[in-house]
Amino acid sequence: MQHLAGHFPVRQHRCGRLAGDRTYPPNGHGLYEVAGNVREWCADWFAPDYYTHSPAAGPKGPQSGERRFIRGGSYLCHHTYCHRYRVAARTANTPASSSGNCGFRTVAA
């Protein structure tokens, strides 16, 4: 696992707190706050090697596990010290976690 050099902030910066709804402009698809506010809690169970042998389209994750996938970065991430500061980043956490930097996304059509 690659870690970038940098120092964890000791004082609160703009990136050290949650952004309000529609604080930043939408991306090219019209979506707001796609990355960086909280990590996205996913329904898929975590297995570090699952996606190396998963179906190419619509993989659902392993059938069971102890941890769930979480993706993206959060307000605790910064490009100088966190390699998960990307929408595509994946890691995992237990379902009982009370981490304040994990959340979920709701979509309205």
ZADO-1210 file (C-alpha; in nm, 4 decimals, padded with zeros to 6 digits):
<atoms>
<atom x="00.0000" y="00.0000" z="00.0000" code="MET" pos="1"/>
<atom x="00.1433" y="00.3360" z="-00.1012" code="GLN" pos="2"/>
<atom x="00.1374" y="00.6265" z="00.1426" code="HIS" pos="3"/>
<atom x="00.2155" y="00.9801" z="00.0387" code="LEU" pos="4"/>
<atom x="00.4500" y="01.1954" z="00.2394" code="ALA" pos="5"/>
<atom x="00.2921" y="01.4727" z="00.4407" code="GLY" pos="6"/>
<atom x="00.1887" y="01.5803" z="00.7866" code="HIS" pos="7"/>
<atom x="-00.1515" y="01.5303" z="00.9431" code="PHE" pos="8"/>
<atom x="-00.2986" y="01.8756" z="01.0209" code="PRO" pos="9"/>
<atom x="-00.2948" y="01.9813" z="01.3850" code="VAL" pos="10"/>
<atom x="-00.5317" y="02.2728" z="01.3352" code="ARG" pos="11"/>
<atom x="-00.8637" y="02.2778" z="01.1555" code="GLN" pos="12"/>
<atom x="-00.8508" y="02.3879" z="00.7925" code="HIS" pos="13"/>
<atom x="-01.1356" y="02.4254" z="00.5457" code="ARG" pos="14"/>
<atom x="-01.0896" y="02.0548" z="00.4658" code="CYS" pos="15"/>
<atom x="-01.1111" y="01.9656" z="00.8378" code="GLY" pos="16"/>
<atom x="-01.4888" y="01.9959" z="00.8683" code="ARG" pos="17"/>
<atom x="-01.7995" y="01.8889" z="00.6796" code="LEU" pos="18"/>
<atom x="-01.9125" y="02.1011" z="00.3871" code="ALA" pos="19"/>
<atom x="-02.2774" y="02.1996" z="00.3654" code="GLY" pos="20"/>
<atom x="-02.5057" y="02.0771" z="00.0896" code="ASP" pos="21"/>
<atom x="-02.4087" y="02.2228" z="-00.2510" code="ARG" pos="22"/>
<atom x="-02.1113" y="02.4127" z="-00.1073" code="THR" pos="23"/>
<atom x="-01.9140" y="02.3457" z="-00.4246" code="TYR" pos="24"/>
<atom x="-02.0321" y="02.3493" z="-00.7874" code="PRO" pos="25"/>
<atom x="-02.1565" y="02.0216" z="-00.9432" code="PRO" pos="26"/>
<atom x="-01.9295" y="01.8016" z="-01.1517" code="ASN" pos="27"/>
<atom x="-01.9820" y="01.7463" z="-01.5262" code="GLY" pos="28"/>
<atom x="-02.2707" y="01.5064" z="-01.4537" code="HIS" pos="29"/>
<atom x="-02.4557" y="01.7561" z="-01.2321" code="GLY" pos="30"/>
<atom x="-02.3647" y="01.5728" z="-00.9081" code="LEU" pos="31"/>
<atom x="-02.2702" y="01.7631" z="-00.5927" code="TYR" pos="32"/>
<atom x="-02.0148" y="01.6620" z="-00.3267" code="GLU" pos="33"/>
<atom x="-01.9215" y="01.3337" z="-00.4937" code="VAL" pos="34"/>
<atom x="-01.5916" y="01.3079" z="-00.3043" code="ALA" pos="35"/>
<atom x="-01.4209" y="01.4459" z="00.0007" code="GLY" pos="36"/>
<atom x="-01.6949" y="01.5094" z="00.2574" code="ASN" pos="37"/>
<atom x="-01.7382" y="01.1608" z="00.4056" code="VAL" pos="38"/>
<atom x="-01.6348" y="00.8173" z="00.2866" code="ARG" pos="39"/>
<atom x="-01.9208" y="00.6286" z="00.1261" code="GLU" pos="40"/>
<atom x="-02.0447" y="00.3224" z="00.3153" code="TRP" pos="41"/>
<atom x="-02.1160" y="00.0407" z="00.0652" code="CYS" pos="42"/>
<atom x="-02.3398" y="-00.2658" z="00.0984" code="ALA" pos="43"/>
<atom x="-02.0700" y="-00.4984" z="-00.0410" code="ASP" pos="44"/>
<atom x="-01.8727" y="-00.7136" z="00.1998" code="TRP" pos="45"/>
<atom x="-01.4979" y="-00.6539" z="00.1874" code="PHE" pos="46"/>
<atom x="-01.2354" y="-00.8951" z="00.0525" code="ALA" pos="47"/>
<atom x="-00.9005" y="-00.7404" z="-00.0455" code="PRO" pos="48"/>
<atom x="-00.8657" y="-00.9552" z="-00.3589" code="ASP" pos="49"/>
<atom x="-01.2328" y="-00.9784" z="-00.4644" code="TYR" pos="50"/>
<atom x="-01.2158" y="-00.7448" z="-00.7627" code="TYR" pos="51"/>
<atom x="-00.9144" y="-00.9260" z="-00.9135" code="THR" pos="52"/>
<atom x="-01.1469" y="-01.2171" z="-01.0037" code="HIS" pos="53"/>
<atom x="-01.4957" y="-01.0609" z="-00.9946" code="SER" pos="54"/>
<atom x="-01.7346" y="-01.0261" z="-01.2905" code="PRO" pos="55"/>
<atom x="-01.6392" y="-00.7325" z="-01.5157" code="ALA" pos="56"/>
<atom x="-01.9917" y="-00.5848" z="-01.5035" code="ALA" pos="57"/>
<atom x="-02.1987" y="-00.5318" z="-01.1887" code="GLY" pos="58"/>
<atom x="-01.9886" y="-00.7134" z="-00.9270" code="PRO" pos="59"/>
<atom x="-02.1830" y="-00.7513" z="-00.6018" code="LYS" pos="60"/>
<atom x="-01.8945" y="-00.8278" z="-00.3651" code="GLY" pos="61"/>
<atom x="-01.8421" y="-01.1431" z="-00.1594" code="PRO" pos="62"/>
<atom x="-02.1455" y="-01.3221" z="-00.0106" code="GLN" pos="63"/>
<atom x="-02.0300" y="-01.2610" z="00.3479" code="SER" pos="64"/>
<atom x="-01.7528" y="-01.1071" z="00.5548" code="GLY" pos="65"/>
<atom x="-01.6595" y="-00.9190" z="00.8692" code="GLU" pos="66"/>
<atom x="-01.6089" y="-00.5745" z="00.7137" code="ARG" pos="67"/>
<atom x="-01.7931" y="-00.3694" z="00.4481" code="ARG" pos="68"/>
<atom x="-01.6334" y="-00.1717" z="00.1664" code="PHE" pos="69"/>
<atom x="-01.6073" y="00.2028" z="00.2102" code="ILE" pos="70"/>
<atom x="-01.4933" y="00.4209" z="-00.0759" code="ARG" pos="71"/>
<atom x="-01.3652" y="00.7674" z="-00.1453" code="GLY" pos="72"/>
<atom x="-01.2075" y="01.0245" z="00.0806" code="GLY" pos="73"/>
<atom x="-01.3396" y="01.2256" z="00.3706" code="SER" pos="74"/>
<atom x="-01.2842" y="01.5533" z="00.5515" code="TYR" pos="75"/>
<atom x="-00.9913" y="01.3804" z="00.7256" code="LEU" pos="76"/>
<atom x="-00.8107" y="01.3293" z="00.3921" code="CYS" pos="77"/>
<atom x="-00.5773" y="01.5660" z="00.2141" code="HIS" pos="78"/>
<atom x="-00.3694" y="01.4998" z="-00.0950" code="HIS" pos="79"/>
<atom x="-00.0449" y="01.5549" z="00.1007" code="THR" pos="80"/>
<atom x="-00.0910" y="01.2536" z="00.3316" code="TYR" pos="81"/>
<atom x="-00.3908" y="01.0425" z="00.2257" code="CYS" pos="82"/>
<atom x="-00.3915" y="00.8200" z="-00.0832" code="HIS" pos="83"/>
<atom x="-00.7687" y="00.7625" z="-00.0476" code="ARG" pos="84"/>
<atom x="-00.8539" y="01.1177" z="-00.1531" code="TYR" pos="85"/>
<atom x="-01.0201" y="00.9828" z="-00.4698" code="ARG" pos="86"/>
<atom x="-01.3675" y="00.8534" z="-00.5558" code="VAL" pos="87"/>
<atom x="-01.2131" y="00.5252" z="-00.6759" code="ALA" pos="88"/>
<atom x="-01.0283" y="00.4571" z="-00.3470" code="ALA" pos="89"/>
<atom x="-01.1450" y="00.1524" z="-00.1515" code="ARG" pos="90"/>
<atom x="-01.0934" y="00.0421" z="00.2082" code="THR" pos="91"/>
<atom x="-01.3118" y="-00.1330" z="00.4672" code="ALA" pos="92"/>
<atom x="-01.4645" y="-00.0939" z="00.8112" code="ASN" pos="93"/>
<atom x="-01.6755" y="-00.3027" z="01.0467" code="THR" pos="94"/>
<atom x="-02.0545" y="-00.2603" z="01.0473" code="PRO" pos="95"/>
<atom x="-02.0374" y="-00.1602" z="01.4164" code="ALA" pos="96"/>
<atom x="-01.8003" y="00.1304" z="01.3496" code="SER" pos="97"/>
<atom x="-01.8942" y="00.4737" z="01.4791" code="SER" pos="98"/>
<atom x="-01.6500" y="00.6631" z="01.2534" code="SER" pos="99"/>
<atom x="-01.7643" y="01.0198" z="01.1958" code="GLY" pos="100"/>
<atom x="-01.6053" y="01.0341" z="00.8519" code="ASN" pos="101"/>
<atom x="-01.8225" y="00.7582" z="00.6974" code="CYS" pos="102"/>
<atom x="-02.1683" y="00.8092" z="00.5561" code="GLY" pos="103"/>
<atom x="-02.3937" y="00.7043" z="00.2723" code="PHE" pos="104"/>
<atom x="-02.5407" y="00.8654" z="-00.0343" code="ARG" pos="105"/>
<atom x="-02.9070" y="00.9107" z="-00.1169" code="THR" pos="106"/>
<atom x="-03.0288" y="00.9800" z="-00.4674" code="VAL" pos="107"/>
<atom x="-03.3515" y="01.1407" z="-00.5797" code="ALA" pos="108"/>
<atom x="-03.4673" y="01.1123" z="-00.9401" code="ALA" pos="109"/>
</atoms>
